[in-house]
Structures are given as structure tokens and as C-alpha cells.
Amino acid sequence: MQKNKGMSIFWLGLLGLIFFPLGILSIVFGLIQVKKKVATVWTKVGLALGFVSVIFAILIITMITSFFDSLGPSHKAVPLVSAISTSEIQPPFETPEQFVTGYNQLMQAFNEKGGVGSVVFQIEGYFQAKTTHLQDAQRDLEALYNLNKVIKNKLGSEKSKEFLESLTSSQFPYIRPTTLTLKSDQSYGAIDTDGYDVHLVNVKDGWKKSLDDDSGLEMFASFLQPASGIIDSITKQVQDGRLKSSKAILSALFKAFDKSDKTNSSTKQ
């Protein structure tokens, strides 16, 4: 009888490696048998397996939690306190402070005019990354800006506003000037208003925000090529009168991106 109970605890402990609550049960029942001094070898093995399954589960949960924590901001989100200078500053930026002012002016323009597609600018003047990625991003930015301009001219300002609002779910963050910290002769660290770390580097054409350690552009280039071509095709459909609402434009845009994504994925396989 005690042997059968011991075997049951063993199996609970073994299955606990797959479903850890069973490991907890094996620990509870195993400790009861130990306390009553009727534990068998199977009981002790099941008890050990139960402890292993629980420890393993805790490690997995810790790893998953750490992973998701790493995706979030490293600092608390803090709104911008200082006013942004109204004296326009353009690249090249000679100091980190100049860059922060010019960058915040750009983000302010995006936020006030409606977000992505509302402003066009020279990306290479503000960001440091692989030249091909910056060139692709520049073409995509200009294509999106042109699409929004056509929507505004053909369908009206209200449709343009709806289109921009659907592309931008939140305000663009600013860099907090008071968080600028010297890292080396050629680099500064800072924190933006969303709580994310910002890395500024001094290159041959001035100070910029580094994207070299950011996988965002890699993913963009990998999954959405050629984004500007897709956007241009949608722009033509708006010009031709085939797309007459922001909902129809967005639907066509996302379907085209999805098709491009699947095509690129199948090609790489």
C-alpha cells in the first residue's frame, strides 16, 4: 500500500516537470509521508522531482518576466518640463545640447501636425545608422508624406486627419535635456519622456541619435521592403479615385504590406 502511494508521488513529481502544479502536489503528499515516517524510496524520488519541477518553473517564469521587462522602458516616464526653444535649430548639430533642442523641435512638429506622414525631413541629419537603412527610411517617409498630401488634396483635410490619426497611436517622445550625461568624448546618454535610454554620438557631420544598436530599422527593412513602392501604389489609387475614404486607404495599405511580408518570408525560406 505504501509502495503504491510512493509510486503515485513519484509520478506526480515526474509529471510536474511538464505541469509544475503537479510537482507542488508531489511535494505536499511526499512531505506528509515523510512526517508520518512511511516514505518509500519512490516517495523520496517523487519529492525530489517535485522540488526540481517547482524550481524549474520559477526559473522559467523569472526568465519570461525579465524578457518582457527588457522590452519596456528602463526609467519612469516623465513629461518634458522645460519649454522647447522657438528659435529653429537645424542639422548639423555642433553640441549634444543643440541636437536635443533640434530633435525636440522636430518631435513637436510631428505631434502638432498629426504624426507620421505629416512632416518630411532629412533623416540622416538626426539619426546615425546603416546608410542603406536610412535611405530606405527616407524614401518611405517621403512616400507617406506624399500620400497624405494627395489624400488632403483629393479627399479633404478631415480625411487626411483621420488617416494620420490611424497611423499614430500616441505622441512622439521628447529627449529630456536635464538627463544628458557624458559617456565618452564622442557620446552622450539621455532619457526620453517615455523613460527609454537615448544614445547620442558625435560623427563627422555632427551629433545624432544612434540607431546602430536598434533592431527596429533591421526589422523594417526585412519585412516591409519595398515600403515606398507599396505606398506609392496606394497614392496612385487615391489619385485615380479608386480609394475614397481613409478606411479604404488603410485597408488597401495593410493588405499590400501583408502580401509583401508573406512574399518576402516565402522567398527567404
C-alpha positions as CSV (number, residue, x, y, z in Angstrom):
1,M,0.0,0.0,0.0
2,Q,2.8,2.4,1.0
3,K,4.7,1.4,-2.1
4,N,1.7,2.4,-4.3
5,K,1.4,5.8,-2.6
6,G,5.1,6.3,-3.1
7,M,4.7,5.4,-6.8
8,S,1.9,7.9,-7.1
9,I,4.0,10.7,-5.6
10,F,6.8,9.7,-8.0
11,W,4.6,10.0,-11.0
12,L,3.2,13.4,-9.7
13,G,6.8,14.6,-9.4
14,L,7.7,13.4,-12.8
15,L,4.7,14.9,-14.5
16,G,5.4,18.1,-12.5
17,L,8.4,18.6,-14.9
18,I,5.7,19.2,-17.6
19,F,3.0,20.8,-15.5
20,F,4.5,22.2,-12.3
21,P,1.3,22.3,-10.1
22,L,1.6,18.5,-10.1
23,G,5.1,19.0,-8.8
24,I,3.7,21.0,-5.9
25,L,1.2,18.2,-5.1
26,S,4.0,15.7,-5.1
27,I,5.9,17.9,-2.5
28,V,2.8,18.2,-0.3
29,F,1.9,14.5,-0.3
30,G,5.6,13.5,-0.1
31,L,6.2,15.7,3.0
32,I,3.1,14.1,4.6
33,Q,4.5,10.7,4.1
34,V,7.9,11.8,5.4
35,K,6.3,13.3,8.5
36,K,4.4,10.0,9.2
37,K,7.7,8.1,8.6
38,V,6.1,5.9,5.9
39,A,8.0,7.4,3.0
40,T,9.4,4.9,0.5
41,V,12.3,5.3,-2.0
42,W,9.7,6.2,-4.6
43,T,8.3,8.8,-2.3
44,K,11.7,10.4,-1.9
45,V,12.4,10.4,-5.6
46,G,9.0,11.9,-6.3
47,L,9.6,14.5,-3.7
48,A,13.0,15.4,-5.3
49,L,11.4,15.6,-8.7
50,G,8.6,17.8,-7.3
51,F,11.2,20.3,-5.9
52,V,13.1,20.2,-9.2
53,S,9.9,20.9,-11.2
54,V,8.9,23.9,-9.0
55,I,12.5,25.4,-9.1
56,F,12.5,24.9,-12.9
57,A,9.1,26.6,-13.2
58,I,10.3,29.6,-11.1
59,L,13.4,29.9,-13.3
60,I,11.2,29.9,-16.5
61,I,8.8,32.5,-15.0
62,T,11.7,34.7,-14.0
63,M,13.3,34.5,-17.4
64,I,10.0,35.3,-19.1
65,T,9.4,38.3,-16.8
66,S,12.9,39.6,-17.3
67,F,12.5,39.3,-21.1
68,F,9.3,41.4,-21.1
69,D,10.8,43.9,-18.6
70,S,13.7,44.3,-21.0
71,L,11.3,45.3,-23.8
72,G,9.9,48.2,-21.7
73,P,11.5,51.5,-20.7
74,S,14.4,51.4,-18.2
75,H,13.1,54.5,-16.4
76,K,9.9,56.1,-15.3
77,A,8.1,58.2,-17.9
78,V,8.4,61.9,-17.1
79,P,6.8,64.7,-19.1
80,L,9.0,67.4,-20.6
81,V,9.3,70.3,-18.1
82,S,11.4,72.8,-19.9
83,A,10.0,74.7,-22.8
84,I,11.2,73.9,-26.3
85,S,13.1,76.8,-27.9
86,T,11.2,78.6,-30.7
87,S,14.5,79.6,-32.4
88,E,14.7,76.9,-35.0
89,I,17.8,74.7,-35.0
90,Q,18.7,72.5,-38.0
91,P,21.4,69.9,-38.5
92,P,24.4,69.7,-38.4
93,F,24.4,69.9,-34.6
94,E,27.6,71.1,-33.1
95,T,26.8,70.0,-29.5
96,P,24.6,67.5,-27.8
97,E,22.5,70.3,-26.3
98,Q,21.9,71.7,-29.8
99,F,20.9,68.2,-31.0
100,V,18.4,67.8,-28.2
101,T,16.8,71.1,-29.0
102,G,16.6,70.4,-32.7
103,Y,15.3,66.9,-32.2
104,N,12.6,68.1,-29.7
105,Q,11.6,70.8,-32.2
106,L,11.2,68.0,-34.8
107,M,9.1,65.8,-32.5
108,Q,7.0,68.8,-31.6
109,A,6.3,69.4,-35.3
110,F,5.2,65.7,-35.6
111,N,3.0,65.9,-32.6
112,E,1.3,69.2,-33.5
113,K,0.7,68.3,-37.2
114,G,-0.6,64.8,-36.7
115,G,2.3,62.3,-36.5
116,V,3.9,60.1,-39.1
117,G,3.1,61.4,-42.6
118,S,2.6,64.9,-41.6
119,V,6.2,66.1,-41.7
120,V,9.1,65.4,-44.0
121,F,12.7,65.9,-43.0
122,Q,16.2,64.7,-43.7
123,I,16.6,61.6,-41.6
124,E,20.4,61.4,-42.0
125,G,20.7,64.8,-40.2
126,Y,19.2,63.4,-37.0
127,F,19.9,59.6,-36.9
128,Q,23.1,57.5,-37.1
129,A,22.6,54.0,-38.6
130,K,23.5,52.0,-41.7
131,T,23.3,54.2,-44.8
132,T,21.1,51.8,-46.7
133,H,18.6,51.7,-43.8
134,L,18.5,55.5,-43.6
135,Q,18.0,55.8,-47.3
136,D,15.1,53.3,-47.3
137,A,13.5,55.1,-44.3
138,Q,13.9,58.4,-46.2
139,R,12.1,57.1,-49.3
140,D,9.3,55.6,-47.1
141,L,8.9,58.8,-45.1
142,E,8.6,60.9,-48.3
143,A,6.2,58.4,-49.9
144,L,4.0,58.5,-46.8
145,Y,4.1,62.3,-46.7
146,N,3.2,62.4,-50.4
147,L,0.3,60.0,-49.8
148,N,-1.1,62.2,-47.0
149,K,-0.8,65.3,-49.2
150,V,-2.7,63.6,-52.0
151,I,-5.4,62.5,-49.5
152,K,-5.7,66.0,-48.3
153,N,-6.0,67.5,-51.8
154,K,-8.4,64.8,-53.2
155,L,-10.5,63.9,-50.2
156,G,-10.1,66.9,-47.8
157,S,-8.5,67.8,-44.6
158,E,-10.8,65.7,-42.4
159,K,-9.9,62.5,-44.3
160,S,-6.2,63.4,-44.0
161,K,-6.6,63.9,-40.3
162,E,-8.4,60.5,-39.9
163,F,-5.6,58.9,-41.9
164,L,-2.8,60.4,-39.8
165,E,-4.6,59.6,-36.5
166,S,-4.9,55.9,-37.5
167,L,-1.1,55.7,-38.1
168,T,-0.1,57.4,-34.9
169,S,-1.5,56.0,-31.7
170,S,0.5,58.2,-29.3
171,Q,2.7,61.3,-29.1
172,F,6.3,61.1,-30.1
173,P,8.6,61.3,-27.0
174,Y,11.0,64.2,-26.4
175,I,14.5,63.9,-25.1
176,R,14.8,65.4,-21.6
177,P,17.7,68.0,-21.7
178,T,18.4,67.6,-18.0
179,T,19.3,63.9,-18.4
180,L,22.2,64.5,-20.8
181,T,25.2,62.5,-19.4
182,L,28.7,62.4,-20.8
183,K,29.7,58.8,-21.7
184,S,32.9,59.5,-23.7
185,D,34.4,62.2,-25.8
186,Q,32.2,61.3,-28.7
187,S,29.0,60.1,-27.0
188,Y,26.3,61.2,-24.5
189,G,23.5,59.3,-22.9
190,A,20.0,60.7,-22.2
191,I,16.5,59.6,-21.3
192,D,13.3,60.4,-23.3
193,T,9.9,61.3,-21.8
194,D,8.7,57.7,-22.3
195,G,11.5,56.5,-20.0
196,Y,13.8,55.0,-22.7
197,D,17.5,55.5,-22.9
198,V,18.8,57.5,-25.8
199,H,22.4,57.2,-27.2
200,L,23.9,60.3,-28.9
201,V,27.1,60.1,-30.9
202,N,29.3,62.7,-32.5
203,V,30.2,61.7,-36.1
204,K,31.8,63.7,-38.9
205,D,28.6,65.6,-39.7
206,G,27.6,66.5,-36.2
207,W,25.7,65.0,-33.2
208,K,23.0,62.4,-33.9
209,K,20.8,59.8,-32.2
210,S,22.4,56.4,-32.7
211,L,20.2,53.6,-34.1
212,D,23.1,51.2,-34.7
213,D,22.1,49.1,-31.7
214,D,18.3,49.3,-32.6
215,S,16.7,46.3,-34.3
216,G,13.8,48.5,-35.4
217,L,15.3,49.5,-38.8
218,E,16.5,46.0,-39.4
219,M,13.0,44.6,-38.9
220,F,11.5,47.4,-41.0
221,A,14.0,46.7,-43.9
222,S,13.4,43.0,-43.6
223,F,9.7,42.7,-43.5
224,L,8.3,45.8,-45.4
225,Q,10.5,46.0,-48.5
226,P,9.8,47.9,-50.6
227,A,7.6,50.1,-48.4
228,S,7.9,53.2,-50.6
229,G,6.7,51.2,-53.6
230,I,3.7,50.0,-51.8
231,I,2.8,53.4,-50.5
232,D,3.3,55.0,-54.0
233,S,0.9,52.4,-55.5
234,I,-1.8,53.3,-52.9
235,T,-1.2,57.0,-53.6
236,K,-1.9,56.4,-57.3
237,Q,-5.2,54.6,-56.4
238,V,-6.2,57.7,-54.4
239,Q,-5.3,60.0,-57.3
240,D,-7.3,57.8,-59.7
241,G,-10.3,57.9,-57.4
242,R,-10.3,54.2,-56.6
243,L,-9.9,54.8,-52.9
244,K,-12.2,57.4,-51.5
245,S,-12.1,57.0,-47.7
246,S,-9.4,56.8,-45.0
247,K,-10.7,53.4,-44.0
248,A,-10.4,52.1,-47.6
249,I,-6.9,53.5,-47.9
250,L,-5.7,51.9,-44.7
251,S,-7.3,48.6,-45.6
252,A,-5.5,48.6,-49.0
253,L,-2.3,49.7,-47.4
254,F,-2.3,46.9,-44.8
255,K,-3.3,44.3,-47.3
256,A,-0.4,45.3,-49.5
257,F,2.1,45.2,-46.6
258,D,0.8,41.8,-45.5
259,K,1.2,40.5,-49.1
260,S,4.7,41.9,-49.3
261,D,5.6,40.4,-45.9
262,K,4.4,36.9,-47.0
263,T,6.2,37.2,-50.3
264,N,9.5,38.2,-48.6
265,S,9.1,35.4,-46.0
266,S,8.5,32.7,-48.6
267,T,11.5,34.0,-50.6
268,K,13.8,33.7,-47.6
269,Q,12.6,30.2,-46.9
